[in-house]
Amino acid sequence: MSQTSQVRWTTADLELLPDNGNRYEIVDGELFLTRAPHWKHQKTADKICAELNFWSRQSNLGEAVTSAGIIFTDADNVIPDVVWISKERLASVLDDAGHLTAAPELVVEVLSPGEENERRDKQVKLKLYASQGVREYWIVDRHMQQIQIYRREQATLVLAATLFSSDNLSSPLLPGFTCSVASLFT
């Protein structure tokens, strides 16, 4: 990943960047460029999304998607690996272009290797998601086969649990949702 911080980037600037398979995100005016994710990275994101959608079809409470665009502000435009959003919230925060304009209840990022990628997901995006009102944030490390669960406490996201492959994943945000952590990495 390379990073450009000499200028303050905006959503309008993204329109000028080439459509070359790279993923561009802006957080607090800072441009982050990442390549297309590794096959296993995407497979993990897809499995998480499938589990969330299986539960969502049963509960009829919301839906999950991979690679949803979220435009919080002109200087905060991101593409998380997975989001889950309630039906009620989705109806009020989806713009005409099909992007979210406010926080979904749950955001999931699958870590890509590298110090800058980890800094982006564990620090920069954690701060952004906290400030924008995300209620739960999962940071998934496919190499260590663990998930860090951050939950909203007052105005911030606080580490609530670290789950390992022997654990089951559940959430008070998603009543009755449960899945084996190990099943997400096979």
N, C-alpha and C positions, 0 to 999 in steps of 0.2 A: 504494500500500500504506500502510496506517496501522498503527501499532504501539502497544501498550499495555504499559507496564512498571511501573505504580504498584503492582500486586499480583503475587503469585506464582501463576501459573495452573497448574492441574493437568488431567489427562485428564478427571476428573469434571466440571470446569467446561465442557468442550467440549459436553457433553450439554445444557447450558442455553442454548447459543448458537443463533440461528435457522438453519434450513436454507434459506438464501436465495441459493444459488449461489456464495457466497464460500467460499474455502478457508481453514481455520483450522489453524495449526500452533503447537506450543509447543516452545521450545528453552530449556532451563535456566529454566523457569518464565516465560519471556517469550512473550506472545501475538503471533503474526504473522498478519495478515489480508491475503489477496490475492484479487483478483477472478479470475473464470474466465480462463484464459490466452487470448491472441490465437490466432486460427485457425492462423497460421504457426508459432507456438510449439508448439501441439499436434501439428501435422503433422510437425514436426521430431522431437518425442518419439516419435510413432508410427513414423516411419521407422527410428529407432534401435532401437526395440523389435522391429520386424519383422526387421531385420538380425540382431539377437541371437537371435530365435526361429528364424529360418531356420538359423543355425549350430547352435542348440540341438537342433533336430529331427535334424540330421545327426549330431551328436556324442552325443546322448542324455545330456548332462551336467547339464542344468538347464533353467531357463526364465526368461523376462523378462516383466514386466508394466508397464503404465503406472499411475501414481497409486496405488501400493500404500501402505496405511497401515502405518507402523512405530511401535510403542509401545515405546520403549527403557526408559523409566521413567515414573513418574507426572508428571514435569515435562518430559519429552522425547517428543513425539508429533508426527511429521512425515509428509508425503505427498510423496516425491520424484517427479519426472516419470517416471523409469524405474528399475527395479531388475532385476538378474539375480542369481539364486540357484541354487546347485547343488541337485540332487535330495536329496542326503544332508542338507544343511543345512535345506532347506525342511521336511523331515519332522519336524525337531526344534524348529523355532521358529515354527510357525504355531499361533495360538491358536484356540479354538472359534469366535470371531467372525470368523475369516479375516484377522486382522492378524498381521504379523510382530512378534515380540517380541525379536528380536535382529538384528544387522546382516546384511544380504545381502553377498555378496562384492563386488558392483559396484553403485554408485549413480550415476545420471546426473541432473543438473539442467540444464535449458535456461533461460538467463537471461531474465528479463523486464526491460523497460526501467525505469530509475530507480535512483537512488543507494541507496535503502534495499533494493531487491530484490537489487542486486549485493552489498551488504554482507551480507545474509542468506545468500546462496549461497556467496560467496567467503570469508567470515570465520566467521560464526556456524555455518553447517551444516558447513563444512570442519572446524572444531574438534569439533563433535558427532560427525561420522562417524569422525574419527580416534580419538576417545576410546571409541567403541563398537565399533571393530574392523573397519570397512569396509576391504577390501583395495585397492580401486581406486575413484576418484571422478573422473568426467568432468564438467567444467563447459563447457557448449556455448553459444557466443555466435552466434546465428543471424544477427545483423546484421553481424558481422565475419567470419562463416563460418570460425570457428576452434573448436578443442576443446583445453582444457587438461586434461592427464592427470595426476592425482595418484596415486601408488602408495605403499603402506605400506612404510615403512622403520622397523624397530624399532617404536616405539609411536606413530608419527605418519604423516600423509599428506604426502608431499613432491612438489612439482611435478617430474615426470619428463620431460614433453614438452609442447610447444604445436604442434598440428597445424593446417595451413591447407588450403584447398580443393584444392590440388594434391597433398596427401598422402593416404596410405592409413592407415586406422585399424586397429590390431591390438593384441593384448594377450597377455602371457605368462600371464595368468589364464585366457584362452580359447584353447587351442591350436588353431591353424589358422584362427581367425577373422580375416577381413580384409574391409574395405569401403572404398570411396572416400569421403573426407570430403565432396567436392562433391555426391555423390549424396544426402546427408542434407539438403541445403538446396535442392533443386530442387522 
